[in-house]
Amino acid sequence: MCRNIHTLHNFEPAANEDEVRAAALQYVRKISGSTKPARVNQEAFDRAVHEIAHVTQHLLADLVATTPPKDREIEAAKARERSAKRFATS
């Protein structure tokens, strides 16, 4: 369930609002144990996603990197290569 949560810090270009919200959504799904909450819990679920995304934006803005920013395309290519090796059939 949490495979969509990726590192968002120290990338160029910086993480956008959609990426932060997607990570917050996955976090709330994992914590709540539900991918789609019951109607009675929807408001609490949505509020948690909103608040976690907000706090995450503040965290990312405050973090200081000591290394050069990573390139998203290069990191994505590395991930695809790792995946191909992991799931390769003999």
trRosetta pair geometry for C-beta under 8 A, 3 or more apart (Angstrom, degrees):
i j d omega theta_ij theta_ji phi_ij phi_ji
1 26 6.8 161 148 -161 75 85
1 29 5.8 -144 174 119 120 114
1 30 5.2 156 106 -89 122 82
1 35 7.1 -137 -134 -78 114 98
2 5 5.0 -29 -176 14 84 117
2 26 5.6 116 -126 159 56 114
2 27 7.5 59 -121 -88 102 48
2 30 5.0 24 -68 -76 104 142
4 22 6.1 -98 149 157 120 107
4 23 7.3 -152 121 -94 82 52
4 26 4.8 -168 72 -79 102 147
5 23 4.9 90 -127 -139 77 83
5 26 4.8 -153 -53 93 92 140
5 27 6.4 87 -92 -59 136 81
6 19 7.7 -62 58 -168 107 108
6 23 7.1 -107 37 -89 59 111
7 10 7.8 -27 151 49 115 89
7 11 7.7 138 114 -42 89 114
8 11 6.9 -85 -171 10 38 123
8 15 3.9 8 -167 -61 104 154
8 19 6.1 151 -118 132 115 119
8 20 6.5 88 -148 -88 162 72
8 23 6.4 -81 -42 -33 133 160
8 56 7.4 48 61 171 154 115
8 60 6.0 -59 115 -98 112 132
9 15 7.7 -38 -63 -13 32 124
9 60 5.8 -154 -93 -125 79 82
9 63 5.3 -35 -137 91 129 159
9 65 7.0 167 159 -75 97 109
10 63 7.7 -90 -44 118 86 126
10 65 4.3 125 -101 -104 110 142
10 67 6.7 47 -166 71 145 93
10 69 5.3 -163 179 -120 64 64
10 70 6.0 69 123 4 89 91
11 14 6.4 130 76 -117 78 32
11 15 6.4 82 50 -49 122 74
11 69 5.8 94 -162 -172 12 100
11 70 5.3 -42 -107 65 67 87
11 71 7.8 111 -155 -119 77 8
11 72 5.6 63 -172 -68 122 88
11 75 7.5 -74 -117 11 111 151
12 69 3.8 95 -30 120 103 142
12 70 7.2 173 16 70 78 35
12 71 6.4 -34 63 -97 94 53
12 72 7.5 -135 75 -19 47 87
13 16 7.6 32 115 -51 114 93
13 72 7.4 -31 35 -16 63 129
14 60 7.2 124 -171 157 111 126
15 19 4.5 -120 -164 85 93 133
15 20 5.6 109 137 -54 121 87
15 60 6.2 -90 45 -145 121 161
16 19 5.3 98 54 9 67 102
16 20 7.3 -132 102 -3 35 91
17 20 5.8 -58 -148 38 32 111
17 21 6.2 30 155 -18 67 108
17 53 7.7 58 -164 176 72 124
17 57 7.7 5 -110 -91 71 125
18 21 5.7 -55 -145 39 30 110
18 22 6.3 33 155 -22 65 105
19 22 5.7 -51 -146 34 30 113
19 23 6.6 30 154 -17 63 105
20 23 5.9 -56 -152 36 31 110
20 24 6.4 31 150 -18 65 108
20 53 5.1 106 132 -151 99 86
20 56 5.1 168 -160 102 105 126
20 57 5.7 46 -164 -68 165 81
20 60 7.3 -105 -99 -5 122 147
21 24 5.5 -54 -146 38 34 113
21 25 6.2 38 154 -23 66 104
21 49 6.9 52 -159 167 78 104
21 53 4.8 12 -95 -112 61 143
22 25 5.7 -51 -147 34 30 114
22 26 6.5 29 155 -17 63 105
23 26 5.9 -55 -149 37 31 110
23 27 6.4 35 151 -21 64 106
23 53 7.8 131 67 -103 83 77
23 56 6.7 159 88 -154 123 166
24 27 5.6 -54 -149 35 32 114
24 28 6.4 28 155 -15 66 105
24 49 4.9 114 128 -158 109 65
24 50 7.8 132 140 -46 151 11
24 52 4.0 153 -143 97 105 108
24 53 4.0 -85 -20 -62 160 78
24 56 6.0 -136 -69 -2 104 143
25 28 6.0 -56 -147 38 30 106
25 29 6.3 33 153 -21 64 107
25 49 5.2 28 -87 -131 65 124
26 29 5.5 -52 -146 36 32 115
26 30 6.3 33 155 -20 65 105
27 30 5.8 -57 -151 35 29 110
27 31 6.3 22 156 -13 66 109
27 52 5.9 -150 78 165 136 157
28 31 5.8 -55 -140 41 32 108
28 32 5.8 18 164 -7 68 114
28 45 6.2 122 155 -159 133 73
28 48 4.8 131 -118 111 128 119
28 49 5.1 -82 -3 -74 154 77
28 52 6.4 -167 -53 14 102 150
29 32 6.3 -65 -138 47 22 99
29 34 6.5 -116 -146 83 64 45
29 35 5.3 33 -148 -106 122 52
30 33 7.6 22 177 -70 26 41
32 37 6.6 -40 150 -85 153 106
32 41 7.8 142 -159 156 138 141
32 45 6.6 0 -65 -111 169 97
32 48 7.8 138 -50 72 122 161
34 37 5.1 93 114 -86 141 61
34 38 7.8 -69 -159 -15 159 69
34 41 7.7 66 70 95 160 147
34 45 7.7 -79 85 -107 120 134
37 41 4.0 -111 173 93 124 110
37 42 5.4 171 86 -81 114 52
37 44 7.6 -146 178 67 165 88
37 45 4.2 -160 -4 -46 152 152
38 41 4.9 75 57 17 80 102
38 42 7.3 -114 97 -38 40 78
39 42 5.6 -24 -150 -16 36 120
41 44 5.3 -60 -165 47 66 111
41 45 5.5 71 137 -30 87 107
42 45 5.5 -59 -145 38 30 115
42 46 6.1 26 160 -17 67 108
43 46 6.0 -55 -144 39 27 108
43 47 6.2 28 156 -19 63 109
44 47 5.7 -56 -145 38 29 112
44 48 6.3 32 155 -22 64 106
45 48 5.9 -57 -152 33 26 111
45 49 6.7 25 152 -17 62 105
46 49 5.7 -52 -149 35 33 112
46 50 6.3 33 153 -19 66 107
47 50 5.7 -55 -149 37 31 113
47 51 6.2 26 156 -15 67 109
48 51 5.9 -57 -142 40 29 107
48 52 6.1 25 161 -16 65 110
49 52 6.1 -59 -143 40 25 107
49 53 6.2 26 158 -19 63 110
50 53 5.9 -59 -149 37 25 110
50 54 6.4 27 153 -21 63 108
51 54 5.5 -53 -148 34 32 115
51 55 6.4 27 156 -14 66 106
52 55 5.9 -54 -144 40 32 107
52 56 6.1 37 154 -24 64 108
53 56 5.6 -55 -146 36 29 115
53 57 6.5 36 154 -24 63 101
54 57 5.9 -52 -155 28 29 112
54 58 6.9 26 149 -14 61 104
55 58 5.6 -53 -154 36 37 112
55 59 6.3 41 148 -22 68 104
56 59 5.5 -50 -147 35 35 114
56 60 6.3 33 156 -17 67 105
57 60 6.0 -55 -147 38 29 108
57 61 6.3 28 154 -19 63 109
58 61 5.7 -58 -148 37 30 111
58 62 6.2 19 158 -13 66 113
59 62 6.0 -68 -148 42 27 104
59 63 6.4 34 158 -34 66 104
60 63 6.0 -43 -142 18 30 114
65 68 7.9 89 134 -126 125 3
65 69 6.8 84 102 -77 166 66
70 74 7.0 -129 179 70 83 110
70 75 5.3 57 153 -51 125 127
71 74 4.1 67 78 13 109 111
71 75 6.6 173 84 -10 55 87
72 75 5.9 -61 -146 42 29 108
72 76 6.1 31 157 -22 67 109
73 76 5.7 -53 -145 36 29 112
73 77 6.4 32 155 -20 63 104
74 77 5.7 -53 -150 34 31 112
74 78 6.6 33 151 -19 63 104
75 78 5.6 -51 -149 35 34 114
75 79 6.5 36 151 -20 65 104
76 79 5.6 -53 -149 35 33 113
76 80 6.5 35 152 -20 65 103
77 80 5.7 -51 -148 35 33 111
77 81 6.4 35 152 -20 64 105
78 81 5.7 -55 -150 36 31 113
78 82 6.4 32 152 -18 66 104
79 82 5.7 -51 -147 36 32 111
79 83 6.2 33 153 -19 64 108
80 83 5.6 -56 -147 38 31 113
80 84 6.3 34 153 -23 66 104
81 84 5.7 -50 -146 33 30 112
81 85 6.6 28 155 -15 63 105
82 85 5.9 -58 -152 39 31 109
82 86 6.1 29 153 -20 66 111
83 86 5.6 -56 -143 37 30 111
83 87 6.0 -7 170 11 67 113
84 87 6.8 -73 -136 53 20 86
84 88 6.0 47 158 -61 61 96
85 88 5.8 -30 -143 -9 26 119
